[in-house]
Amino acid sequence: MKVKRENNINIVGITQWVVPTAILFIYVLVTLYSFSTNMKSNALYSVRQKVSEYNDNIVVGFDGKVAASIAVADAVAETVTHALASGTDQTVIAKEIIPHTANPAYATEVKLLDVSGKGYSGSGAEIQAQDLEAMKRCLSEGRYVAAEPHAQGGSWYMSIYTPVKDGAGKYTYALEYSFILDVFYDIPASSKFDGRTCYALLRSDGTVLSTSGRNILTRGENVLESDNVSIPMANSGRTKSNLANRNAGYTDCNISGEDRLMVYDPSSYAGLAVASIVTQSYISNEVETTFGAMESILIRVVVAMVAFFVAILAINLANRAANTKHSQTLQEKAETDLLTGLLNKISTEQKVTDYLAEAGARGETAILFMIDIDNFKKVNDTMGHAFGDELLAGLGVGLSTLFRATDIVGRIGGDEFMVVMKNVPVDEEAKKREADKLLNFFRSFKVGEYVQYKCTASIGGAVFSKDGADFEELYKSADSAVYEAKRHGKNRVAYYGEELEGPVIDLARHE
């Protein structure tokens, strides 16, 4: 009876391994059979993906240069705003500031325009906006606008508009950066594939704006309508829709009697797209090379099946960690003020808004400080903008270390900073302690290598939720407190609703 029971146990043990192993073996055989039958199809997809990835890299390079020009334009816009606020004439700004901003953004011409679309180029010549509708949209939305590419003098151009604030803080001017698209900066002269690939920069309607590589298309030609280009009817409508709606895709085509594959990816700007047009002979050769190695691949899959699954798991985990880190890095860059390293205005307001909503639900209290640097305009005027930037950068470092990592610290204007101290007591003793901490920071703060400059600040504080139940109310309360600090001689902290001691000055006479 005992022997029978042991035999039953052995049979069960063997079955536990044999049955799963047999099932796995059968599954592997079925998988390998399916793999062998679909190998050619997968090889074709692999080649297309290879071309698509290379094409996408070109798009990233092209978009990077446009993004660089927008960053340059944003920086110039701030400079122009300061110049306008100081009363500098528009023609002077155009002659003295604008000519130095074309490079390295590859802009061929830069204009400073008023709200009517009239303005001046870097040479001081009177000039009109190239696309008045795009410029007005830029001013109304308060952000850059990339206009639809336009033809001029046998060449194609793209214009990007960046809004500029006047002395009153309103968007009444715009910078127009124009780029000539005849030279496609990020397209190689020859293909990395078979040396016969053509690269093209396309408009959303299929018009060719510039080409590189194999000379099979001409500028101004439309790939959707040209007699030189034939796209299968089944793909024509989809290709037209993808280009118009900024979607990536591919299609078989015939250009000048040669069968090719066109892979296209959208740019982030002006409805443009980049197309890589490779020969079908190259694709066939690549597919055949891959498919011909099927037997070797199958043997390796059988021998290294376990290692393969382990490697795939490790790669997936590594990729997930890398993608998470990359996403976090991109998010941090998008939220950061480049000069100070603090949060920028948009991300500061968003984080404060989100936090206050959560804090209200949890019943937390918090303090919002508005910090306005005293006499910052005089620093720029007397010591130069470079020194002013150095001062702001130093304040960014100092403020970020002064407060807790959980607090929100951001730069919301040229010389304005915002701090939200999360979940802190708001009794009088705590408020005085935080105010003294800020004042002591500014008393000890110095900047400058050769000239040690000490700055002061007018600081306004508001308590959540006593002085405001949401961001707008709390911001207005803190801003009002800043004004009160300035009225009492600057270089102090004022809390909303609390009276300060000492004489009141006339701000209009002291600004």
Secondary structure as the mmCIF struct_conf table of DSSP 4:
data_model
#
loop_
_struct_conf.conf_type_id
_struct_conf.id
_struct_conf.beg_label_comp_id
_struct_conf.beg_label_asym_id
_struct_conf.beg_label_seq_id
_struct_conf.end_label_comp_id
_struct_conf.end_label_asym_id
_struct_conf.end_label_seq_id
HELX_RH_AL_P HELX_RH_AL_P1 LYS A 2 ALA A 85
TURN_TY1_P TURN_TY1_P1 SER A 86 GLY A 87
HELX_RH_AL_P HELX_RH_AL_P2 GLN A 90 GLU A 96
TURN_TY1_P TURN_TY1_P2 ILE A 97 ILE A 97
HELX_RH_3T_P HELX_RH_3T_P1 ILE A 98 HIS A 100
BEND BEND1 THR A 101 ALA A 102
TURN_TY1_P TURN_TY1_P3 ASN A 103 TYR A 106
BEND BEND2 THR A 108 THR A 108
STRN STRN1 GLU A 109 ASP A 114
TURN_TY1_P TURN_TY1_P4 VAL A 115 SER A 116
BEND BEND3 GLY A 117 GLY A 117
STRN STRN2 LYS A 118 SER A 121
TURN_TY1_P TURN_TY1_P5 GLY A 122 SER A 123
STRN STRN3 GLU A 126 GLN A 128
BEND BEND4 GLN A 130 GLN A 130
HELX_RH_AL_P HELX_RH_AL_P3 LEU A 132 GLU A 141
TURN_TY1_P TURN_TY1_P6 GLY A 142 GLY A 142
BEND BEND5 ARG A 143 ARG A 143
STRN STRN4 VAL A 145 ALA A 146
HELX_LH_PP_P HELX_LH_PP_P1 ALA A 147 PRO A 149
STRN STRN5 HIS A 150 GLN A 152
TURN_TY1_P TURN_TY1_P7 GLY A 153 GLY A 154
STRN STRN6 SER A 155 LYS A 165
TURN_TY1_P TURN_TY1_P8 GLY A 167 ALA A 168
BEND BEND6 GLY A 169 GLY A 169
STRN STRN7 TYR A 171 ILE A 180
BEND BEND7 ASP A 182 VAL A 183
TURN_TY1_P TURN_TY1_P9 TYR A 185 ASP A 186
BEND BEND8 ILE A 187 ILE A 187
BEND BEND9 ALA A 189 SER A 190
BEND BEND10 LYS A 192 GLY A 195
STRN STRN8 CYS A 198 LEU A 202
TURN_TY1_P TURN_TY1_P10 SER A 204 ASP A 205
BEND BEND11 GLY A 206 GLY A 206
STRN STRN9 THR A 207 THR A 207
STRN STRN10 VAL A 208 GLY A 213
BEND BEND12 ARG A 214 ARG A 214
TURN_TY1_P TURN_TY1_P11 ARG A 219 GLY A 220
STRN STRN11 ASN A 222 ASN A 222
TURN_TY1_P TURN_TY1_P12 VAL A 223 GLU A 225
TURN_TY1_P TURN_TY1_P13 ASP A 227 ASN A 228
STRN STRN12 VAL A 229 SER A 230
HELX_RH_AL_P HELX_RH_AL_P4 MET A 233 ALA A 244
TURN_TY1_P TURN_TY1_P14 ASN A 245 ARG A 246
STRN STRN13 GLY A 249 ILE A 255
TURN_TY1_P TURN_TY1_P15 SER A 256 GLY A 257
STRN STRN14 GLU A 258 PRO A 266
BEND BEND13 SER A 268 TYR A 269
TURN_TY1_P TURN_TY1_P16 ALA A 270 GLY A 271
STRN STRN15 ALA A 273 THR A 279
HELX_RH_AL_P HELX_RH_AL_P5 GLN A 280 GLY A 292
TURN_TY1_P TURN_TY1_P17 ALA A 293 ALA A 293
HELX_RH_AL_P HELX_RH_AL_P6 MET A 294 VAL A 303
TURN_TY1_P TURN_TY1_P18 ALA A 304 ALA A 304
HELX_RH_AL_P HELX_RH_AL_P7 MET A 305 GLU A 335
STRN STRN16 THR A 336 THR A 336
TURN_TY1_P TURN_TY1_P19 LEU A 338 THR A 340
BEND BEND14 GLY A 341 LEU A 342
STRN STRN17 LEU A 343 LEU A 343
HELX_RH_AL_P HELX_RH_AL_P8 LYS A 345 ARG A 362
TURN_TY1_P TURN_TY1_P20 GLY A 363 GLY A 363
STRN STRN18 ALA A 366 ILE A 373
TURN_TY1_P TURN_TY1_P21 ASP A 374 ASN A 375
HELX_RH_AL_P HELX_RH_AL_P9 PHE A 376 MET A 383
HELX_RH_AL_P HELX_RH_AL_P10 HIS A 385 LEU A 402
BEND BEND15 PHE A 403 PHE A 403
TURN_TY1_P TURN_TY1_P22 ALA A 405 THR A 406
BEND BEND16 ASP A 407 ASP A 407
STRN STRN19 ILE A 408 ARG A 411
BEND BEND17 GLY A 413 ASP A 415
STRN STRN20 GLU A 416 MET A 421
TURN_TY1_P TURN_TY1_P23 LYS A 422 ASN A 423
BEND BEND18 ASP A 427 ASP A 427
HELX_RH_AL_P HELX_RH_AL_P11 GLU A 428 SER A 444
STRN STRN21 VAL A 447 VAL A 447
BEND BEND19 GLU A 449 VAL A 451
STRN STRN22 TYR A 453 TYR A 453
STRN STRN23 ALA A 457 PHE A 464
TURN_TY1_P TURN_TY1_P24 SER A 465 LYS A 466
BEND BEND20 ASP A 467 ASP A 467
BEND BEND21 ALA A 469 ASP A 470
HELX_RH_AL_P HELX_RH_AL_P12 PHE A 471 ARG A 487
TURN_TY1_P TURN_TY1_P25 HIS A 488 GLY A 489
BEND BEND22 LYS A 490 ASN A 491
STRN STRN24 ARG A 492 TYR A 495
TURN_TY1_P TURN_TY1_P26 TYR A 496 GLY A 497
HELX_LH_PP_P HELX_LH_PP_P2 GLU A 499 GLU A 501
BEND BEND23 GLY A 502 GLY A 502
HELX_RH_AL_P HELX_RH_AL_P13 LEU A 507 HIS A 510
#
